[in-house]
Amino acid sequence: MAFKNIKLPANISAKAIGGPCFQSNIIETTSGKDFVQSSWSYPKIKYEIQPSQLLQSEMDTLITFFRIMQGKVHSFRITDISDYSAKNQIFGVVQNQNNKFDFIKTYTLENEISTRKITLVNQESVEIFVNKVKIDNAKFKITANFVEIIDQIKNGDIISANFTFDIRVRFDVNFIKFSKQGVNSYKFEESILLTEILD
């Protein structure tokens, strides 16, 4: 599987519904108690593009995209319109002059925290802060999935950021079934499924 650094067009991705999905099994014992088997410690985002009417231009875009990705074979970018940004995200506290920080997003509920690794950051959106003070873009660089601070920093400094991001997904179907509805109108008859690829 290859990653194609191409984004699913917004007029198609906007039709998708979905969210985070875990995989677990609940086994009910003879005593009536539940025993939980969790296969994943980290959720995958799953989407469903439900059957709908498409204009000729939209159908052309979808078919072209599906052909390039060869169905399930290759992965691509998508913007999750329900969760695509982080604000005032703390990356960490500088220790021993470490100046490289992974892109993450944390989800907090009371004393519980879930940390998400971000791998497809929109680089032009990144704003970096040292002790809540924004630094110039020339004072940091983004390499792969982390940011490197090239400005002078010291132990105890708190690094945080604002940014937007996409996620990596693939089609979870190898066949798109559609019919012609009018002169410039089509309908795909079955849901098109997408699933996140975790790095």
C-alpha positions in Angstrom: 0.0 0.0 0.0 1.3 3.4 -1.0 0.3 6.7 0.5 -0.9 9.2 -2.1 -0.5 12.7 -0.7 -3.8 13.8 -2.3 -6.9 15.0 -0.5 -10.3 13.7 -1.2 -12.2 16.7 -2.6 -14.3 18.6 -0.1 -17.5 18.2 -2.1 -17.2 14.4 -1.7 -15.7 14.2 1.8 -18.5 16.6 3.1 -21.0 13.8 2.4 -19.2 11.4 4.8 -20.5 10.6 8.3 -18.5 8.7 10.9 -16.1 9.0 13.8 -13.7 7.0 16.1 -14.2 3.3 16.3 -12.7 0.8 18.8 -12.7 -3.0 18.4 -13.7 -4.9 21.5 -15.7 -8.0 22.5 -17.9 -8.4 25.5 -18.1 -11.9 26.9 -20.8 -12.5 29.5 -19.7 -15.1 32.0 -21.9 -17.8 33.7 -22.2 -15.5 36.7 -23.6 -12.8 34.6 -20.6 -10.5 34.8 -19.1 -9.0 31.7 -15.5 -9.8 30.6 -14.1 -7.3 28.1 -11.5 -8.2 25.4 -10.1 -5.1 23.7 -8.2 -5.7 20.5 -7.2 -2.0 19.9 -5.8 0.4 22.4 -6.2 3.2 19.8 -9.3 4.0 17.8 -9.5 4.2 14.0 -11.7 6.8 12.3 -14.3 5.2 10.0 -16.6 7.0 7.6 -19.5 6.1 5.4 -20.5 8.1 2.4 -24.1 7.3 2.1 -26.0 6.8 -1.2 -26.7 10.2 -2.7 -27.2 12.2 -5.9 -24.1 13.4 -7.7 -23.7 15.9 -10.5 -21.7 14.8 -13.5 -18.6 16.7 -12.3 -18.9 15.1 -8.8 -19.2 11.7 -10.3 -16.2 12.2 -12.6 -14.2 13.3 -9.6 -15.2 10.3 -7.5 -14.5 7.8 -10.3 -11.1 9.3 -11.0 -10.2 9.3 -7.4 -11.3 5.7 -6.9 -9.4 4.5 -10.0 -6.2 6.3 -8.9 -6.5 4.7 -5.4 -7.3 1.3 -7.0 -10.1 0.7 -4.5 -8.6 -0.5 -1.2 -5.0 -0.5 -2.4 -3.7 3.0 -1.7 -4.4 5.5 1.0 -5.0 9.3 0.8 -5.8 12.4 2.9 -9.2 13.4 4.2 -10.3 16.3 6.4 -12.5 15.2 9.2 -14.8 18.3 9.5 -15.7 17.3 13.0 -12.2 17.1 14.4 -9.4 18.7 12.4 -7.7 21.2 14.6 -5.8 21.7 17.9 -5.6 24.9 19.9 -3.2 25.6 22.8 -2.0 22.0 22.5 0.9 21.5 24.9 3.7 19.4 23.3 5.8 19.2 26.4 8.3 20.8 28.7 11.9 21.3 27.5 14.3 18.8 29.2 18.0 18.5 28.6 17.8 20.9 25.7 15.5 18.6 23.7 14.2 20.7 20.9 12.1 18.2 18.9 8.4 17.6 19.8 5.9 15.2 18.2 2.6 16.5 16.9 -0.1 15.3 19.2 -3.7 16.1 20.3 -4.9 15.4 23.7 -8.5 14.8 24.7 -9.2 15.5 28.4 -12.2 14.6 30.6 -11.7 15.4 34.3 -8.6 13.4 35.2 -8.7 11.2 32.2 -6.5 11.9 29.1 -6.4 10.3 25.7 -3.4 11.2 23.4 -3.6 11.1 19.6 -0.6 11.1 17.4 -1.0 13.5 14.5 0.9 12.5 11.3 -0.6 14.8 8.5 -0.2 18.3 9.8 -1.1 21.2 7.5 2.3 22.9 7.8 1.0 26.3 6.8 -1.4 26.3 9.8 1.2 25.7 12.5 1.8 28.3 15.2 4.4 27.5 17.9 4.5 29.1 21.3 7.2 29.0 24.0 5.7 29.8 27.4 2.6 31.0 25.7 4.5 33.5 23.6 4.2 33.0 19.8 7.6 32.6 18.0 8.3 33.5 14.4 8.0 30.9 11.7 11.7 31.2 11.0 12.4 29.9 14.5 11.1 26.4 14.0 10.9 23.8 11.2 8.6 20.9 10.6 10.2 17.6 9.7 8.0 14.5 9.1 5.7 14.3 12.2 7.5 16.6 14.6 8.5 20.2 15.0 12.0 21.3 15.8 12.6 24.5 17.6 15.7 26.2 16.2 15.3 29.3 18.5 17.1 29.4 21.8 15.1 27.5 24.5 15.9 26.3 28.0 15.0 23.6 30.4 11.5 24.1 31.8 10.2 26.1 28.8 6.7 24.9 27.8 6.1 24.3 24.1 2.6 24.5 22.7 1.0 24.9 19.3 -2.1 25.7 17.2 -2.5 23.7 14.0 -4.9 21.9 11.7 -4.5 18.4 10.3 -5.8 15.7 8.0 -5.9 12.0 8.5 -4.8 9.1 6.3 -7.6 6.8 5.1 -8.3 4.2 2.4 -11.4 3.1 0.7 -12.9 0.0 2.4 -14.6 -1.1 -0.7 -13.4 -2.4 -4.1 -16.5 -1.6 -6.0 -18.7 1.4 -6.5 -22.2 0.8 -7.8 -23.9 3.7 -9.4 -26.8 4.5 -11.8 -27.7 7.3 -14.1 -30.6 9.4 -12.9 -30.8 12.2 -15.4 -28.9 14.1 -18.1 -26.2 15.3 -15.6 -27.2 13.3 -12.5 -26.0 10.0 -11.0 -26.6 8.1 -7.8 -24.3 5.6 -6.2 -26.5 2.8 -4.8 -24.4 1.5 -1.9 -22.5 3.2 0.9 -18.8 3.9 0.2 -16.7 3.1 3.3 -13.5 4.7 4.4 -11.2 3.6 7.2 -8.2 5.3 8.8 -4.7 3.9 8.4 -2.6 4.2 11.6 1.1 4.8 11.2 
